[in-house]
Amino acid sequence: MKAEVVTLPKGYFPPSIPTELKAEHEDNMAYWNEFGYEGRDDPTVIHPRDLNSPPSLDTVGDYVKKYDWMKVFGS
């Protein structure tokens, strides 16, 4: 699949974005520009890798395999 990076001017959103979400999206994008998508450059964020005993996290794939999806979707 091919993708293209498109840079939009500040305050511009595609018409499909609801008006009530535009301010939230603008805040998120400003944060990502300043600190990175995962907040790795935000000095106020404590990342799991920085803990004395970091949690052992499954991959998304492992979670999907282990979860009882019958509870969600029924029979």
KOLGU-4560 file (N, C-alpha, C; in nm, 3 decimals, padded with zeros to 5 digits):
<recs>
<n_xx: 00.084 n_yy: -00.116 n_zz: 00.000 ca_xx: 00.000 ca_yy: 00.000 ca_zz: 00.000 c_xx: 00.090 c_yy: 00.124 c_zz: 00.000 mol: A seq: 1 type: MET>
<n_xx: 00.058 n_yy: 00.217 n_zz: -00.085 ca_xx: 00.133 ca_yy: 00.342 ca_zz: -00.090 c_xx: 00.064 c_yy: 00.445 c_zz: 00.000 mol: A seq: 2 type: LYS>
<n_xx: 00.145 n_yy: 00.530 n_zz: 00.059 ca_xx: 00.093 ca_yy: 00.637 ca_zz: 00.144 c_xx: 00.166 c_yy: 00.766 c_zz: 00.110 mol: A seq: 3 type: ALA>
<n_xx: 00.102 n_yy: 00.874 n_zz: 00.140 ca_xx: 00.161 ca_yy: 01.004 ca_zz: 00.115 c_xx: 00.145 c_yy: 01.090 c_zz: 00.240 mol: A seq: 4 type: GLU>
<n_xx: 00.252 n_yy: 01.154 n_zz: 00.281 ca_xx: 00.246 ca_yy: 01.245 ca_zz: 00.395 c_xx: 00.191 c_yy: 01.378 c_zz: 00.347 mol: A seq: 5 type: VAL>
<n_xx: 00.090 n_yy: 01.426 n_zz: 00.417 ca_xx: 00.029 ca_yy: 01.553 ca_zz: 00.382 c_xx: 00.035 c_yy: 01.643 c_zz: 00.505 mol: A seq: 6 type: VAL>
<n_xx: 00.092 n_yy: 01.761 n_zz: 00.490 ca_xx: 00.099 ca_yy: 01.857 ca_zz: 00.599 c_xx: -00.012 c_yy: 01.960 c_zz: 00.580 mol: A seq: 7 type: THR>
<n_xx: -00.097 n_yy: 01.970 n_zz: 00.679 ca_xx: -00.208 ca_yy: 02.064 ca_zz: 00.672 c_xx: -00.175 c_yy: 02.189 c_zz: 00.754 mol: A seq: 8 type: LEU>
<n_xx: -00.224 n_yy: 02.304 n_zz: 00.711 ca_xx: -00.202 ca_yy: 02.425 ca_zz: 00.791 c_xx: -00.274 c_yy: 02.414 c_zz: 00.925 mol: A seq: 9 type: PRO>
<n_xx: -00.218 n_yy: 02.480 n_zz: 01.027 ca_xx: -00.279 ca_yy: 02.479 ca_zz: 01.160 c_xx: -00.424 c_yy: 02.527 c_zz: 01.151 mol: A seq: 10 type: LYS>
<n_xx: -00.512 n_yy: 02.453 n_zz: 01.216 ca_xx: -00.653 ca_yy: 02.490 ca_zz: 01.218 c_xx: -00.734 c_yy: 02.434 c_zz: 01.103 mol: A seq: 11 type: GLY>
<n_xx: -00.668 n_yy: 02.370 n_zz: 01.004 ca_xx: -00.742 ca_yy: 02.312 ca_zz: 00.891 c_xx: -00.767 c_yy: 02.164 c_zz: 00.919 mol: A seq: 12 type: TYR>
<n_xx: -00.889 n_yy: 02.120 n_zz: 00.897 ca_xx: -00.926 ca_yy: 01.981 ca_zz: 00.913 c_xx: -01.009 c_yy: 01.936 c_zz: 00.795 mol: A seq: 13 type: PHE>
<n_xx: -01.000 n_yy: 01.810 n_zz: 00.759 ca_xx: -01.088 ca_yy: 01.759 ca_zz: 00.654 c_xx: -01.234 c_yy: 01.777 c_zz: 00.695 mol: A seq: 14 type: PRO>
<n_xx: -01.324 n_yy: 01.793 n_zz: 00.600 ca_xx: -01.465 ca_yy: 01.815 ca_zz: 00.632 c_xx: -01.528 c_yy: 01.702 c_zz: 00.715 mol: A seq: 15 type: PRO>
<n_xx: -01.469 n_yy: 01.583 n_zz: 00.713 ca_xx: -01.528 ca_yy: 01.471 ca_zz: 00.785 c_xx: -01.507 c_yy: 01.479 c_zz: 00.937 mol: A seq: 16 type: SER>
<n_xx: -01.420 n_yy: 01.568 n_zz: 00.985 ca_xx: -01.396 ca_yy: 01.583 ca_zz: 01.129 c_xx: -01.509 c_yy: 01.667 c_zz: 01.189 mol: A seq: 17 type: ILE>
<n_xx: -01.583 n_yy: 01.611 n_zz: 01.286 ca_xx: -01.691 ca_yy: 01.689 ca_zz: 01.348 c_xx: -01.637 c_yy: 01.814 c_zz: 01.418 mol: A seq: 18 type: PRO>
<n_xx: -01.714 n_yy: 01.920 n_zz: 01.414 ca_xx: -01.673 ca_yy: 02.048 ca_zz: 01.472 c_xx: -01.634 c_yy: 02.032 c_zz: 01.618 mol: A seq: 19 type: THR>
<n_xx: -01.710 n_yy: 01.952 n_zz: 01.694 ca_xx: -01.683 ca_yy: 01.939 ca_zz: 01.838 c_xx: -01.551 c_yy: 01.866 c_zz: 01.868 mol: A seq: 20 type: GLU>
<n_xx: -01.490 n_yy: 01.803 n_zz: 01.768 ca_xx: -01.362 ca_yy: 01.734 ca_zz: 01.789 c_xx: -01.242 c_yy: 01.813 c_zz: 01.740 mol: A seq: 21 type: LEU>
<n_xx: -01.264 n_yy: 01.920 n_zz: 01.669 ca_xx: -01.153 ca_yy: 01.993 ca_zz: 01.607 c_xx: -01.055 c_yy: 02.049 c_zz: 01.711 mol: A seq: 22 type: LYS>
<n_xx: -01.103 n_yy: 02.108 n_zz: 01.819 ca_xx: -01.013 ca_yy: 02.164 ca_zz: 01.921 c_xx: -00.931 c_yy: 02.052 c_zz: 01.986 mol: A seq: 23 type: ALA>
<n_xx: -00.994 n_yy: 01.939 n_zz: 02.012 ca_xx: -00.923 ca_yy: 01.825 ca_zz: 02.072 c_xx: -00.815 c_yy: 01.773 c_zz: 01.978 mol: A seq: 24 type: GLU>
<n_xx: -00.847 n_yy: 01.760 n_zz: 01.851 ca_xx: -00.748 ca_yy: 01.714 ca_zz: 01.753 c_xx: -00.633 c_yy: 01.814 c_zz: 01.741 mol: A seq: 25 type: HIS>
<n_xx: -00.665 n_yy: 01.941 n_zz: 01.743 ca_xx: -00.559 ca_yy: 02.042 ca_zz: 01.733 c_xx: -00.465 c_yy: 02.036 c_zz: 01.853 mol: A seq: 26 type: GLU>
<n_xx: -00.521 n_yy: 02.016 n_zz: 01.973 ca_xx: -00.438 ca_yy: 02.000 ca_zz: 02.094 c_xx: -00.349 c_yy: 01.877 c_zz: 02.082 mol: A seq: 27 type: ASP>
<n_xx: -00.408 n_yy: 01.766 n_zz: 02.037 ca_xx: -00.330 ca_yy: 01.642 ca_zz: 02.022 c_xx: -00.215 c_yy: 01.660 c_zz: 01.924 mol: A seq: 28 type: ASN>
<n_xx: -00.243 n_yy: 01.719 n_zz: 01.810 ca_xx: -00.138 ca_yy: 01.737 ca_zz: 01.709 c_xx: -00.028 c_yy: 01.830 c_zz: 01.758 mol: A seq: 29 type: MET>
<n_xx: -00.064 n_yy: 01.933 n_zz: 01.834 ca_xx: 00.038 ca_yy: 02.023 ca_zz: 01.889 c_xx: 00.126 c_yy: 01.947 c_zz: 01.988 mol: A seq: 30 type: ALA>
<n_xx: 00.065 n_yy: 01.861 n_zz: 02.070 ca_xx: 00.142 ca_yy: 01.779 ca_zz: 02.165 c_xx: 00.237 c_yy: 01.686 c_zz: 02.089 mol: A seq: 31 type: TYR>
<n_xx: 00.185 n_yy: 01.618 n_zz: 01.988 ca_xx: 00.269 ca_yy: 01.525 ca_zz: 01.911 c_xx: 00.386 c_yy: 01.597 c_zz: 01.846 mol: A seq: 32 type: TRP>
<n_xx: 00.360 n_yy: 01.717 n_zz: 01.793 ca_xx: 00.468 ca_yy: 01.794 ca_zz: 01.732 c_xx: 00.576 c_yy: 01.831 c_zz: 01.833 mol: A seq: 33 type: ASN>
<n_xx: 00.534 n_yy: 01.860 n_zz: 01.956 ca_xx: 00.631 ca_yy: 01.902 ca_zz: 02.058 c_xx: 00.701 c_yy: 01.784 c_zz: 02.126 mol: A seq: 34 type: GLU>
<n_xx: 00.625 n_yy: 01.678 n_zz: 02.160 ca_xx: 00.679 ca_yy: 01.570 ca_zz: 02.243 c_xx: 00.687 c_yy: 01.435 c_zz: 02.173 mol: A seq: 35 type: PHE>
<n_xx: 00.636 n_yy: 01.423 n_zz: 02.052 ca_xx: 00.633 ca_yy: 01.294 ca_zz: 01.984 c_xx: 00.501 c_yy: 01.224 c_zz: 02.012 mol: A seq: 36 type: GLY>
<n_xx: 00.462 n_yy: 01.135 n_zz: 01.922 ca_xx: 00.332 ca_yy: 01.069 ca_zz: 01.932 c_xx: 00.315 c_yy: 00.994 c_zz: 02.064 mol: A seq: 37 type: TYR>
<n_xx: 00.421 n_yy: 00.930 n_zz: 02.111 ca_xx: 00.412 ca_yy: 00.852 ca_zz: 02.235 c_xx: 00.449 c_yy: 00.934 c_zz: 02.358 mol: A seq: 38 type: GLU>
<n_xx: 00.477 n_yy: 01.061 n_zz: 02.341 ca_xx: 00.515 ca_yy: 01.146 ca_zz: 02.453 c_xx: 00.655 c_yy: 01.118 c_zz: 02.505 mol: A seq: 39 type: GLY>
<n_xx: 00.737 n_yy: 01.052 n_zz: 02.424 ca_xx: 00.870 ca_yy: 01.011 ca_zz: 02.472 c_xx: 00.959 c_yy: 01.129 c_zz: 02.509 mol: A seq: 40 type: ARG>
<n_xx: 00.931 n_yy: 01.248 n_zz: 02.458 ca_xx: 01.013 ca_yy: 01.365 ca_zz: 02.490 c_xx: 00.947 c_yy: 01.455 c_zz: 02.595 mol: A seq: 41 type: ASP>
<n_xx: 00.836 n_yy: 01.409 n_zz: 02.654 ca_xx: 00.766 ca_yy: 01.486 ca_zz: 02.756 c_xx: 00.827 c_yy: 01.454 c_zz: 02.892 mol: A seq: 42 type: ASP>
<n_xx: 00.890 n_yy: 01.551 n_zz: 02.957 ca_xx: 00.956 ca_yy: 01.523 ca_zz: 03.085 c_xx: 00.858 c_yy: 01.490 c_zz: 03.198 mol: A seq: 43 type: PRO>
<n_xx: 00.728 n_yy: 01.515 n_zz: 03.180 ca_xx: 00.631 ca_yy: 01.485 ca_zz: 03.285 c_xx: 00.576 c_yy: 01.344 c_zz: 03.275 mol: A seq: 44 type: THR>
<n_xx: 00.609 n_yy: 01.271 n_zz: 03.169 ca_xx: 00.557 ca_yy: 01.136 ca_zz: 03.150 c_xx: 00.656 c_yy: 01.034 c_zz: 03.204 mol: A seq: 45 type: VAL>
<n_xx: 00.606 n_yy: 00.942 n_zz: 03.285 ca_xx: 00.688 ca_yy: 00.830 ca_zz: 03.333 c_xx: 00.653 c_yy: 00.710 c_zz: 03.246 mol: A seq: 46 type: ILE>
<n_xx: 00.750 n_yy: 00.664 n_zz: 03.172 ca_xx: 00.728 ca_yy: 00.551 ca_zz: 03.083 c_xx: 00.746 c_yy: 00.420 c_zz: 03.158 mol: A seq: 47 type: HIS>
<n_xx: 00.678 n_yy: 00.314 n_zz: 03.118 ca_xx: 00.694 ca_yy: 00.185 ca_zz: 03.184 c_xx: 00.839 c_yy: 00.140 c_zz: 03.192 mol: A seq: 48 type: PRO>
<n_xx: 00.918 n_yy: 00.171 n_zz: 03.090 ca_xx: 01.059 ca_yy: 00.128 ca_zz: 03.090 c_xx: 01.140 c_yy: 00.198 c_zz: 03.199 mol: A seq: 49 type: ARG>
<n_xx: 01.088 n_yy: 00.310 n_zz: 03.252 ca_xx: 01.159 ca_yy: 00.385 ca_zz: 03.355 c_xx: 01.124 c_yy: 00.341 c_zz: 03.498 mol: A seq: 50 type: ASP>
<n_xx: 01.032 n_yy: 00.249 n_zz: 03.513 ca_xx: 00.992 ca_yy: 00.203 ca_zz: 03.646 c_xx: 01.095 c_yy: 00.107 c_zz: 03.703 mol: A seq: 51 type: LEU>
<n_xx: 01.101 n_yy: 00.099 n_zz: 03.836 ca_xx: 01.193 ca_yy: 00.005 ca_zz: 03.901 c_xx: 01.162 c_yy: -00.139 c_zz: 03.863 mol: A seq: 52 type: ASN>
<n_xx: 01.035 n_yy: -00.170 n_zz: 03.850 ca_xx: 00.995 ca_yy: -00.304 ca_zz: 03.805 c_xx: 00.897 c_yy: -00.287 c_zz: 03.690 mol: A seq: 53 type: SER>
<n_xx: 00.950 n_yy: -00.271 n_zz: 03.567 ca_xx: 00.863 ca_yy: -00.248 ca_zz: 03.452 c_xx: 00.762 c_yy: -00.362 c_zz: 03.433 mol: A seq: 54 type: PRO>
<n_xx: 00.641 n_yy: -00.329 n_zz: 03.392 ca_xx: 00.540 ca_yy: -00.432 ca_zz: 03.370 c_xx: 00.577 c_yy: -00.520 c_zz: 03.251 mol: A seq: 55 type: PRO>
<n_xx: 00.530 n_yy: -00.642 n_zz: 03.256 ca_xx: 00.548 ca_yy: -00.734 ca_zz: 03.144 c_xx: 00.423 c_yy: -00.722 c_zz: 03.058 mol: A seq: 56 type: SER>
<n_xx: 00.437 n_yy: -00.668 n_zz: 02.941 ca_xx: 00.321 ca_yy: -00.642 ca_zz: 02.855 c_xx: 00.316 c_yy: -00.739 c_zz: 02.739 mol: A seq: 57 type: LEU>
<n_xx: 00.196 n_yy: -00.792 n_zz: 02.714 ca_xx: 00.174 ca_yy: -00.876 ca_zz: 02.597 c_xx: 00.170 c_yy: -00.790 c_zz: 02.471 mol: A seq: 58 type: ASP>
<n_xx: 00.186 n_yy: -00.855 n_zz: 02.359 ca_xx: 00.162 ca_yy: -00.787 ca_zz: 02.233 c_xx: 00.012 c_yy: -00.781 c_zz: 02.210 mol: A seq: 59 type: THR>
<n_xx: -00.031 n_yy: -00.697 n_zz: 02.120 ca_xx: -00.174 ca_yy: -00.690 ca_zz: 02.086 c_xx: -00.219 c_yy: -00.825 c_zz: 02.031 mol: A seq: 60 type: VAL>
<n_xx: -00.135 n_yy: -00.886 n_zz: 01.949 ca_xx: -00.170 ca_yy: -01.017 ca_zz: 01.892 c_xx: -00.193 c_yy: -01.121 c_zz: 02.000 mol: A seq: 61 type: GLY>
<n_xx: -00.105 n_yy: -01.125 n_zz: 02.101 ca_xx: -00.122 ca_yy: -01.221 ca_zz: 02.210 c_xx: -00.250 c_yy: -01.192 c_zz: 02.289 mol: A seq: 62 type: ASP>
<n_xx: -00.279 n_yy: -01.065 n_zz: 02.311 ca_xx: -00.401 ca_yy: -01.028 ca_zz: 02.382 c_xx: -00.524 c_yy: -01.079 c_zz: 02.307 mol: A seq: 63 type: TYR>
<n_xx: -00.526 n_yy: -01.056 n_zz: 02.177 ca_xx: -00.640 ca_yy: -01.099 ca_zz: 02.095 c_xx: -00.657 c_yy: -01.250 c_zz: 02.101 mol: A seq: 64 type: VAL>
<n_xx: -00.546 n_yy: -01.323 n_zz: 02.097 ca_xx: -00.553 ca_yy: -01.469 ca_zz: 02.102 c_xx: -00.605 c_yy: -01.519 c_zz: 02.237 mol: A seq: 65 type: LYS>
<n_xx: -00.568 n_yy: -01.454 n_zz: 02.346 ca_xx: -00.602 ca_yy: -01.500 ca_zz: 02.480 c_xx: -00.741 c_yy: -01.457 c_zz: 02.526 mol: A seq: 66 type: LYS>
<n_xx: -00.794 n_yy: -01.349 n_zz: 02.472 ca_xx: -00.919 ca_yy: -01.292 ca_zz: 02.521 c_xx: -01.037 c_yy: -01.381 c_zz: 02.485 mol: A seq: 67 type: TYR>
<n_xx: -01.133 n_yy: -01.391 n_zz: 02.577 ca_xx: -01.254 ca_yy: -01.469 ca_zz: 02.552 c_xx: -01.353 c_yy: -01.381 c_zz: 02.477 mol: A seq: 68 type: ASP>
<n_xx: -01.349 n_yy: -01.389 n_zz: 02.345 ca_xx: -01.431 ca_yy: -01.302 ca_zz: 02.261 c_xx: -01.579 c_yy: -01.339 c_zz: 02.265 mol: A seq: 69 type: TRP>
<n_xx: -01.611 n_yy: -01.456 n_zz: 02.318 ca_xx: -01.753 ca_yy: -01.493 ca_zz: 02.333 c_xx: -01.822 c_yy: -01.398 c_zz: 02.431 mol: A seq: 70 type: MET>
<n_xx: -01.747 n_yy: -01.344 n_zz: 02.527 ca_xx: -01.804 ca_yy: -01.247 ca_zz: 02.621 c_xx: -01.844 c_yy: -01.119 c_zz: 02.549 mol: A seq: 71 type: LYS>
<n_xx: -01.775 n_yy: -01.087 n_zz: 02.442 ca_xx: -01.801 ca_yy: -00.964 ca_zz: 02.368 c_xx: -01.909 c_yy: -00.986 c_zz: 02.263 mol: A seq: 72 type: VAL>
<n_xx: -01.893 n_yy: -01.091 n_zz: 02.184 ca_xx: -01.980 ca_yy: -01.112 ca_zz: 02.068 c_xx: -02.091 c_yy: -01.213 c_zz: 02.092 mol: A seq: 73 type: PHE>
<n_xx: -02.086 n_yy: -01.286 n_zz: 02.202 ca_xx: -02.188 ca_yy: -01.387 ca_zz: 02.229 c_xx: -02.171 c_yy: -01.507 c_zz: 02.137 mol: A seq: 74 type: GLY>
<n_xx: -02.276 n_yy: -01.584 n_zz: 02.127 ca_xx: -02.265 ca_yy: -01.708 ca_zz: 02.048 c_xx: -02.303 c_yy: -01.688 c_zz: 01.904 mol: A seq: 75 type: SER>
</recs>
